[in-house]
């Protein structure tokens, strides 16, 4: 997401990230893929007890579902995943229309942790995703290191299964 014009992964807030995405909405929509339409920034979900605000709300007319984004500038935490799980459940109950598929929640963060993302989601809710954003394309060396790291992880998982 180098088109945002933010400097590296430091020195800006989640609000700065949100503003940069909205200032470059057309480019961000192209990054997301086909069928996305912007719905609202800081969308309010109100319960009897409290108000909650979803950073970015989109609708995908191909998937026929809402897609919620929670923006995080640091490493994902189990609280982030739990918060998104709550948003998805609340949104489905309070905002989803008849004929819409279940809402999808995406925590967009600067660092992911597969274990936190995997184990923090409640069983039965496979509509949550955590994905890492990068403001600048990695170097060839960084890409090679990432490929080697992923290959090693896959090999370890295969060895455990076999």
TORTOR-946310 format. One record per residue: residue in one letter; x, y, z of N, C-alpha, C in turn. Coordinates in pm, whole numbers, plus 50000, padded with zeros to 5 digits. Layout:
BEGIN
aXYZXYZXYZ/...
// end
This chain:
BEGIN
x500824988150000500005000050000500875012550000/x501945012049921502845023449914502175036049862/x501035034549794500325046249741499785055349851/x499785050849976499265058950086500175070650121/x501455069450089502385080250116502825081350261/x502575070950342503025071050481504455065950489/x505195071150584506605067750597506815055450683/x507155044250621507435032050695506265027850782/x506535020250885505485015650976505555022651111/x505965035251112506045042251239505785057151218/x505425063551325505245077951321503865082451274/x502915073251266501565077151229500585069351315/x499385074751327498365068551410497395060451324/x496505053051390495475045651317494575055451242/x494315066951300493505077251233494215082251108/x495555084051115496315088150997496215077650887/x496295064850926496185053850830494805053950766/x493775055550848492395056050797492215067650700/x492715079350735492605091150648493345088850517/x494535083050524495305080350403494565070650311/x493945060350368493165050850287492005058050220/x491285066150295490125073250237490545083550134/x491685089950154492185099450055492595092449926/x492865079549936493265071449820492265060049800/x490985062949819489965052649820489925044449691/x490025050849578489975043449451491115033249443/x492305037149482493455028049479493265016649580/x492725019949698492485009849800491444999749751/x490385004549688489364995549634489964986249528/x490884991449449491534983049348492404972449416/x493034975849528493834966149604492944955149661/x491724958649702490814948849761490324938749658/x490094943049537489594934049434488224938149385/x487584929049314486304932149248485134932449347/x484174940949315482894940749384482784949149508/x483834956349548483784963949672483214977949651/x482354981849742481794995349744481955000849886/x482385013249895482575019650025481225023150085/x481035020050215479795022950284479965034650380/x480915033350475481025043750576482335042850652/x482795054350699483955055550788483415057350928/x484045050351025483635051251165482135048651181/x481685037651121480265034251127479855030751270/x478785036951313478275035151448477445022551458/x477735014551561476865003551601476475006651745/x475205008151766474715012251898473955000751962/x474324997852086473564988352167472884996452276/x472104989652359471444996752469472465002752566/x473624996352578474595000352679475735009252626/x476095007652497477305014552452477295016752301/x478125026152256478325028852114479675023252073/x479725017651953480965012251897481115018051756/x482375019551712482645025251582483575016151502/x483125012251385483905003851295484715013051204/x486025010851196486895019851120486395021950977/x486295011150900485855012150760484865000950730/x483765004650666482754994750627482604995050476/x482644983250415482454981650271481354971450249/x480824971150128479904960550087480464954649960/x480474941249953480914934649831479674929149761/x479354934849646478124930849577478264917449506/x479464912449489479654899049432479434888549541/x480044890649658479884881449770478554883649843/x477924895049818476674898849884476814899150036/x477854906250081478074907450225478814920250258/x478674924350383479434935550434480834930750472/x481814939550457483194936650496483654948050586/x483984944450710484384954150811485894954050826/x486494965850836487934967050856488204974050988/x489094968051067489614974451186491094976751159/x491544989051168492914992651134493774993151259/x494904986151255495844985851367497234989151316/x497944997851386499285001751340500374992751398/x500054984251491501044975451551500744960951524/x501344952451604501144938051594499764934351645/x499134924951580497794920751618497814914451757/x496744916951833496604911051966495314902851970/x495184894452073493954886852085492774896152113/x493034907752174491964917452197491444922952064/x492354925151968491954930051836491024920051767/x491384907351774490584896951711489234895651782/x489254896051914488014895351990487104907251961/x487694919051947486904930951915486254929351778/x487004924551679486434922751546485354911951548/x485564901351625484544890851637483254896951690/x483374905451790482204912151847481544921151743/x482344928851668481794937651564481014929651460/x481584918451415480934910151313479594904851365/x479604899751487478374894251545477314905251564/x477744916851613476824927951632476284932851497/x477174933951400476774938951269475754929551205/x476024916351216475084906651160473714907851225/x473694909951354472424910651426471704923951405/x472454934951400471834948151399471764954951263/x472624951151169472714958651043472504950250917/x472824937550924472744929050804471294927950756/x471104928650626469774927950566469454913650522/x468174910950508467744897950457468334896150317/x468884884450292469514881550164471004883950162/x471534891050262472984893050272473624880650331/x474804877450284475594866750345476224872050473/x476744862950558477374867350683478484877550659/x478584886750751479584897450746480984891650761/x481934897850691483344894050700484074905150777/x484934901250870485734910850945487204909150914/x487884920150888489324919850857490034929450951/x491014924251024491884932751105493124935151020/x493304947450978494434951250894495494957250984/x496614950150999497634954251095499014954151030/x499984960651096501324961251041502124948551068/x501704940551167502344927751195501284917551232/x501344905851170500404895351205501084884951293/x500284877351359500734865951436499734854851410/x500134844851333499224834251291498564827351409/x499304825151516498724818451633497654826951700/x497904839851714496884848551774495644848851686/x495834850451557494684850851466493934837551468/x494664826651474494044813351470493294809951599/x493924812151713493354807651840492454817951907/x492424830151859491584840251921490164840251866/x489934833651756488594833651695487754822851759/x486534826451793485614816851850485234806451745/x485084794151787484664783551696483354787351629/x483254784151503482034786951430482024800551362/x483064808651383483114821551315484364822051229/x484264816851110485394816751018485354828850925/x484654839150966484504851150884485474862150926/x486464858851012487434868751057488784865850996/x489474876650957490784875050896491714885750951/x492984882150963494004891950999495004892150886/x495294903850836496234904650727497194916150751/x498384914450699499454924150719499504933650601/x499614946350630499804955950522501254960450520/x501704964050404503044969650389502914982450311/x503584992750357503525005550290504445006050169/x505484997850168506424997850058506744983450020/x507024981549892507354968049846508654963649912/x508724950949952509964946050015511064944549911/x512294944249963513444942249874513504927549832/x514334924549734514504910849688514974902049804/x515884907249886516394899650001515274896750100/x514434906750130513324904850223512314894750169/x512064895250038511154885449976511724871349988/x513004869849962513644856749971513584851350114/x513844859950213513774855850353512344851550390/x511354858650341509954855250369509604841850306/x510044839550184509794826750116510434815350194/x511674817350239512374807050316511664804450449/x511204814850515510484813550642509184805750622/x508424809250519507164802250491507404787750451/x508434785250372508774771650333509124763150455/x509894768750547510254761550669509004758450753/x508094767850762506854765550837506014754450775/x505904754350644505144744150574505784730450595/x507094729850586507794717150608507574711950750/x507624721150849507394716950988505984711551005/x505004718050944503624713550955503434700050887/x504074698150773503964685350702504624674250783/x505734677050848506414666950929505564662651048/x504814672151106503954668851219502774660051175/x502274662151054501144654651004501574640450967/x502744639150908503224626050861503754617150968/
// end
